[in-house]
Amino acid sequence: MPTAPLLKRFIDDELGRAPDLVARTMAAVVEQLRRPRDQLLASERQHHFDLVELLQQQAGRFQRSFVDALRQRVLADLEPADSAAAAASSGPSSLSGLQLMDEGRVESDIEISRAAQQIDTGTEWELRELQTFTSTLRGQSHTTAESNPLRPLAYAHALWDAAGDVTDKPVQQAILLRIASTAMTPLLRMAWAAACSRLESQGIEPSIYRTVVFAPGAGAARKPEVDVTMPGALEGLVRSMPGGIPTAASPPADRPAPAGRGNALGPALEQALARIEAMLARLPAADGDAAGDAAGDAADRAGTPSSRLAEFRGSLLTAADETIERQIIELLSRLFETILGDPMLPQPLRALMARLQVSALRVALRDPKMMEIHDHPVWQLMDRIAGAAVGYPQAGDPRLAQFLAVCDRLVDEMLAEPVQDAALYRRSMARVDACTAEQLRDAQVAARGAIATLVMAEQRERLQRELSHRLAEQMTAIRTTPLIRRFVTGTWARVLAESFTRYGEEADASRLALKATEHLLWSLRLPDHPQSRLRLLGLLPDLLKQLRAGMEMLELPADEQQTVLDALVEVHSEAMKPRARTGTGAEPEPTPEEIVRRMRDESVEPMPETGTPFSDSLIDLGSMDTVPAEWLPSGPASGGDDAATWVHAMAVGRHYRMFLLGRWSHLQLLWRSDGGQLLLFAGEQPGSTHSVTSRALERLRTADLLIPLADYSLVQRAVDGMLRSLATLR
């Protein structure tokens, strides 16, 4: 969709003011970094000092990087299709071509999310006012947050990119992002207020806000006014509808039907329902490719005119004989009115739901259980269909088109049935579940290559951990440099694990690597004997050749390879020199105290296995006095649930909303490894996948950046929306 010229001109003008914005931000950041920080550790004060020097030396680079990154993200947001494609094609460290998100990668996402929230909170009113103008510039009559590409997340991303251009240390990048986002917030507040004034002076009239239906995960979780899962909740809603509750003195004809209600409807009501059914039958079939046409106000109506049950409420109420029937009609018509106006539903799906209105009303009028329990098949079917469709947010997604085509044929068959009852909906729900299960299997089959790669990766990681532990034990009594110790227990353990996983333990390459390991360990504790030195001279050429081959298999940078080889040459050169003989003719064994001291001095970072993730992270919120209070942990996150337990309970096939690669995405869990350490998700783009470690997911969950796509049902959302609408009418 082409960008509106007025909006493009406004965006270009605002981007032209970005250099001045970042220059003033930098001045505030440098001033903040220079302030005394007596409460900080010496290492933290050193980071502040280093950042001041870096910003003074590379001020121009920081500013250019920020301006370029901001322009790129804002302009990409004006063309969402191109932006989505770029997001799908870019990614973090690859695993044989497969994107793999670990704890280190999600730390940057968490920092960016916090910075965006800091800006969003500090500029809330100015941002909302600016959205009213950008919606007008887009030609919209109602305000939407998506109308404004100048979003806090774009500025947070630009600051992070600029920080990465002036320092490669993660801890310094985090410090700089936090201080810069705090310093930029008041400047953006003034800039956006001034932008609103300029637009108003040009005669631009702001659009108006309408009732907002929050997307899952947007903002803080709010407790629903009426929880439909509670016993009697739906029944209470029915009795709260206009129509009144008969008193004990009311004549029997005016009283609600008893719980066994199931008699045929009155002729007038039956005729009214038949007329509406005929009109709704003429609605166009749901078409997944039409989802992209949902933009604008026309998309707020499902299907053609007269598609909502609420538009026939008057005739239905007149035809109803009993009070309870009128109350059910009132409730169902209002619920469907809210559902069909839910912006979270793709427009074709609204037409599909519209066709179910009369059928659902027939069941409600005949089956008292529908108004008593939230898990009645009618409600469940609506939830299943909506939940599956919302999992595919991209317009024109073939998976959405396939699902809607199945549902459309299903609704055709349902409406052709002579009896509309719970059993019909139960059978239909089974068919919907079968369709989603088949789509899940198709996605898993398409991802077989990625799954095989991840299976091998988990095996390699487990094997590497075991090998590293064994090598560390053998290196305990060996006197050597920290560099060599790290190489043997870290890099070379990776080489062995890679060779065993790729070729097998009995392969020639693996046997050669094991032989090189044996020779390497022997060479590091060479006996002081002429024959040993002669043997070492004979072993060195093949040993160095095998070591280099192993490092090349890991694609270790050439300079790192050379550093290790140079260190080994130095160690072996020293070993070739005859040493002074001791009284016993042998080097004394190290004492336990010396072994402990050596292990402390030459410690190797262990591979993570258990414990609290990132408890020792370089990004330490508690040490930063510039971090807003709301960023600091004040208790268990996400409603007090344990992140590890929550991640362990994530179900294959379920859709989740996750802040990944710097943006919120709808992802479906396809596969979990046997060890539970690696998980594979289907992306928003057809055919795309994301591999994430369980510990990375725990970090995201703790930061409230990983949630189920739907924390409560479509019916619950409809009840909440209906009650908000009724409240505005009082």
C-alpha positions, 0 to 999 in steps of 0.5 A: 500500500503506497504511503500517503504523501502528507505522512511521508513529508511529515516523516521526512521532516522529523527525520531531518531533526534527528541529528539535533536530537541525538547531539543533545542526547549525547551531551546529556549522556556525557554529563550523566557519565561524568557524575560521581558514582561512589556507590559503583564498583571500580570496574563499573566506574571504569566502564563509565570513564571509558564510555566518556572517552569513546563518545568524545572520540567517536561522537560523529560516528555515534550520531551518524549510526543513530540517524541512519538506523532510525531512518532505516527502521522508520522508512521500513515501517512505512512498508511493512511487507518489506520490513517483515521480509527483512526481519525474516531474512536476518537473524542471529548466530546460525547453526549450519544455516539455522537461526539459533537464539541463546541467552546472549542474543536475547539479552539485547532484545531485553535491553531494547524492550526496556529502553523502548518501554522507558521512552513509551512511559515518559512520552505517553501523552505526547505520543498518543496525541501524535498518533491522532495526527498521523492517523489523519495523515494516513487517511484514517478516521480513527486513531491507531498506534500503528499509524505512527512509524515514529515509535519508541521501539525505533528509537531504542533500536537506533540507540542500540545500533549506535552503541554497538558502533562505538563499543563492542563490550556488551556491558558498555552497550547496555550502560550506554543504551540505558543512560541514552534512553533516559536522556532522550525521553524528555527530548522526545516529549518536547519534540513530539509536542512540537510536531503536534503543534506544527501539524495543527498550525498546518490545518491538520485535524486529529482523528478520534480514539475509538474503543481499544481492544488490547492485543494479547500481551499489550500492556499489563494484564488486567483482571476481567470484570466478569470471568466467564470461567466462574460458575454462574458467570454467563447465567448472571450476564443473561439475567443482567440483560434488558427484559427483567427477572419475573417476580414470584407473583408473575403468572406462569406464562411470563416466567423463565423456562425451567432448566430442561428448556428444549421445546421448539421455538415459537412460530414468530421467532422461528420465522424471524431466525429463518429470514436472518439465516437466509440473509447471512447465507449470502455473505461471501465465503472467507478468503485468507487472501483477502485478509490484507484488505482489512485495513481501514474502517471498512474492515471493521464490519464483517462481510456485507451490510446486515451481517450482524445479529444486532441489526435484527435485534428489534424484530427478534425481541418482538418475536420472542415469547418469553423473558428469558428468550429476550435476554438471551437474544440481547446477550448473544446479539451484543456478544457477536457485535463485539466479536465482529468488531474485534480488530484482532480477528482477520476480516475473512474470519469475521464473515465466518463468525457472522454466519454462525450467529443464528446457529449459535442463537438457536442452540442457546435458546434450546440448550440451557447449558450454553448459558451456564458453562464456559466450555460449552461446545459452541463457545469452544468451537468459536475459541478454537477457530479464532485462536488458530486464525490469530496465530497467522497475522500476516496477510495472504499467509497460505496457512491462514487461507487453508485453515479458513477454507476448511472452516468455511466448508465446515460452516456450510455443512453445519448450517445445512444440518436440520438440528443445531445442537451441542453435538453438532458443534462438538463434531465440528470442533473435532474437525477443526482440531484435526485440521490444526493438527494436520497443519502442525504435522505439515509444518513439522515435516517441512522443518525436518532438516532444522530438527535434525540439525538441532538434535545433532546440536544438542547431542554435540553440546551434551558430549562437549560438556562431558569431554570438557569435564574429563579434560579439566580433570586431566589438566588439574595437575598440569602446569601451563598457561591459562590460554592453553588450559582454556584451549584444551578444556574449551576449544579442543573439547568442542573439536572432539564433540564436533568430530564425534557427532559429525563422523562418529567415534570410530571414524578415522577423523575422530581417532586422529583427534583422540590421538592428538588429544593424547599427544597434546596432554603428554606434551604439556607434562613432558618428562625431563628426559632426552628420549622424551624430548626426541619423541616430542620432536617427532610428534610435533609436526603431526600434532600441530597439523591435527590441532590446526585441522580441528580448529579449522573444522570449527571455523575458528578465525585464523588469528585465534588459531595462530595465537594458540599455536604460538602459545604451544610453540612457546610451551614446547620450546621451554619443555625442550630445554633440559631442566635442573635436576632436583634431589629425587630426579623428578619434578615434585607433585603440586600440593592441594593448595597449589592445585586450588590456586592454579584452578582459580587463576586459570579457571575456564568458564563452564558450560551452563547446565543448571542454576538461575540463568544470567545470575552472573550476567554482565548486564546487571540492573541492580548496579545501575542507578540510572535504571528506572525503578520499574525496570528493577525486579521486585518479585517473581515475574509473570504472575509469580510463576517460575520461568523454568517451570513455565517454559518446561510446560510450553505445549507443542502446537500452541501459539505464543507471542514473543519479543524476538529479533527486536520485535513482537512476533506470533510463533508456534512451537513445533518441536522440543528436543529430548533434553528440553534445551532446544525448541523450534518455532514456526515463524510468521512468514511461511517456511520460516523457523526460529530455534531458541534455547530453553534458557533464552526463553526463561530470560524472555519469560522473566522479562514478560517478553514471552506469553501465550498468544491468547491468555483468555478466550475470544468469548472472554474478550467479547464479554470484556468488550461488551461490558466496556461498551455498555459502561460508556452508554450509562 
